[in-house]
Amino acid sequence: MNGSIYTNNNGCCVCYCHSYSHDCYQKICKEKLVIETSPRAHKVILHGRNRQIEFYGKLKDMESKLDDRFYRTHRAFLVNKDHILEVDTNKNLVHMINGEKCMVSTRKIKGLKKEN
């Protein structure tokens, strides 16, 4: 599935994918919790509350386009801080409201604790 990600004027993330309608993707992006690198080369996975979408992209490019709600916790993860349930500093994990867990590097966990 080919697609791209961009932000609109108010800093809200909007996605577009050639395989689906723009409205469908706009709704998914408003609910997105985590963006992670995919095991498939040059792809990322967008995790929503009830859905996952995989498309071509780079986490670094998305990080520069997204607003301050998103934080790079690890080289493989961007998380939406609004949807963090708990930060486990002993296991270096972030628990999201949908039950997913994301890794946090030791260096990045300090910045995440300061912001929350």
Number of C-alpha atoms within 10 A of each C-alpha: 11 12 15 14 18 15 14 11 6 7 13 15 20 19 20 18 17 10 10 11 10 13 11 12 17 16 13 21 19 14 16 19 23 25 25 21 20 18 9 11 10 12 18 22 20 20 21 18 18 9 10 13 15 18 18 18 19 16 22 12 11 19 16 11 15 20 15 11 13 20 19 23 23 17 14 17 22 26 23 20 19 12 18 19 15 12 20 14 14 6 10 16 18 23 16 21 14 14 11 15 18 21 19 25 17 13 10 15 21 13 13 16 10 7 9 9
